[in-house]
Amino acid sequence: MSADPLTPYGNKPMVTPIVNAVNYQYCSFDVLRQITDGQIDGYTYHRDDNPTVRAVEKKIAAMEGAEDCILCTSGMAACIMVYLTYLSAGDHLILFHDIYGAHYKLSLILERLGIDITWIHVSQAPVIQNFIKPNTRMIFCETPSNPLCKIIDIRALKNEAKMVGALLVVDNTFATPYHQKPLSLGADIVVHSATKALGGHNDLMAGAIAGSRTEYDRLWFTRQAMGTTLDAYSGSLLERGLKTFDIRAEKMASNAMAIAEYLSQHSKISRVYYPGLMIDQGNSVALRQMENGFGGVLAFDVGNTQEDAKKFISELKSIFHAVSLGSTESLVCIPYLTTLLYMPEERRIVFGVRENTVRLSAGIEKTDLLINDIEQSLNKLMITEEKKTLQPFEYA
Ligand SMILES: Cc1ncc(COP(=O)(O)O)c(C=O)c1O
């Protein structure tokens, strides 16, 4: 056989090559058979698998302490793959109100397919047994949650889920594997919007699902059927992002903590939601299940009205007004007007988000730059009634 054109003398490229091929020439019927039987990792068609993407899957699996990981086209693609892989008509699914807004849309589709859904509050997690039914097949949660960074005790939830053999799925996008490894806490499956901190540079969309090899095989079946396989170029960008992931995650978290502490002392901020603050209701559980800090995202209420929050954002100079999170740049948005916009009004406020709640994703800038920017903007804000002490944040 002729030498591999990439490594004719054995010198390997320092980065995983981007393989854009849709299809691959079969070297033999035997090898084709072994690949299609899943005995060896090989490549036949992009919708099945791609070598660039596969290399990144292995890296994310290692980061999450998983046997394997499967990548797909977005975080929401990962969520729908999980739902469609494990749920059938007649099954019961428990969802938390405190979850990325697009799940609301997905829930409408799932209900149309005959899946019974119960929405509960994070404050109800300790009594989840009251909501579990004999046909509960899955509990899906985010911790910290989007956007109020509420914390759910993963170990406790798993103890209840296993009573009926339900799968516990944890979206680890806000925490990232740098701060939390849900599989080690009992979760069955971990989901990521890899668009966020794993990628980290606002330049790719991807979803990741990590778990056992058995779950990988099941999810692979769904991805192959649906065609949600990640493209090689995005896979390569994601691999590049992972190289700096640890130091970015550390800096994002220390910036978020510094900003949360600063805001919690500020008279124009009435509530701060960040599990790293001792005043936060999730702090004690977060200390038990998170490590190296509490993640790069926080939320806070500015002044008294949405106009106050808008004015605050409009005056920022270094922090960008944009959705998404986990990137090198710090980003702010008003969830009420963005990620939750398409929900019915009553659902937007049911879990504690207010019209003047701002979500901030800390980037990797110098901490002083961010605090000074926030300070100069808050200095310009004229609010009628200034609060005297920070309101403890009670979970809805
Ligand atoms: C916690 C969380 N999960 C899932 C998603 C969906 O990810 P994507 O935008 O990559 O589809 C998001 C998006 O913001 C998110 O914040």
Ligand as a Chemical Component Dictionary entry (heavy atoms), coordinates in Angstrom:
data_LIG
# 
_chem_comp.id                   LIG 
_chem_comp.type                 NON-POLYMER 
_chem_comp.pdbx_formal_charge   0 
_chem_comp.three_letter_code    LIG 
# 
loop_
_chem_comp_atom.comp_id 
_chem_comp_atom.atom_id 
_chem_comp_atom.alt_atom_id 
_chem_comp_atom.type_symbol 
_chem_comp_atom.charge 
_chem_comp_atom.model_Cartn_x 
_chem_comp_atom.model_Cartn_y 
_chem_comp_atom.model_Cartn_z 
_chem_comp_atom.pdbx_ordinal 
LIG C1 C1 C 0 -27.623 26.110 28.670 1  
LIG C2 C2 C 0 -27.837 26.053 27.182 2  
LIG N1 N1 N 0 -28.125 24.872 26.616 3  
LIG C3 C3 C 0 -28.349 24.775 25.279 4  
LIG C4 C4 C 0 -28.278 25.885 24.467 5  
LIG C5 C5 C 0 -28.515 25.737 22.995 6  
LIG O1 O1 O 0 -27.280 25.796 22.342 7  
LIG P1 P1 P 0 -27.110 26.192 20.797 8  
LIG O2 O2 O 0 -27.370 27.658 20.704 9  
LIG O3 O3 O 0 -25.707 25.787 20.498 10 
LIG O4 O4 O 0 -28.127 25.404 20.040 11 
LIG C6 C6 C 0 -27.966 27.132 25.017 12 
LIG C7 C7 C 0 -27.913 28.326 24.171 13 
LIG O5 O5 O 0 -27.751 29.429 24.642 14 
LIG C8 C8 C 0 -27.751 27.218 26.418 15 
LIG O6 O6 O 0 -27.465 28.376 27.013 16 
# 
loop_
_chem_comp_bond.comp_id 
_chem_comp_bond.atom_id_1 
_chem_comp_bond.atom_id_2 
_chem_comp_bond.value_order 
_chem_comp_bond.pdbx_ordinal 
LIG C1 C2 SING 1  
LIG C2 N1 SING 2  
LIG C2 C8 DOUB 3  
LIG N1 C3 DOUB 4  
LIG C3 C4 SING 5  
LIG C4 C5 SING 6  
LIG C4 C6 DOUB 7  
LIG C5 O1 SING 8  
LIG O1 P1 SING 9  
LIG P1 O2 DOUB 10 
LIG P1 O3 SING 11 
LIG P1 O4 SING 12 
LIG C6 C7 SING 13 
LIG C6 C8 SING 14 
LIG C7 O5 DOUB 15 
LIG C8 O6 SING 16 
# 
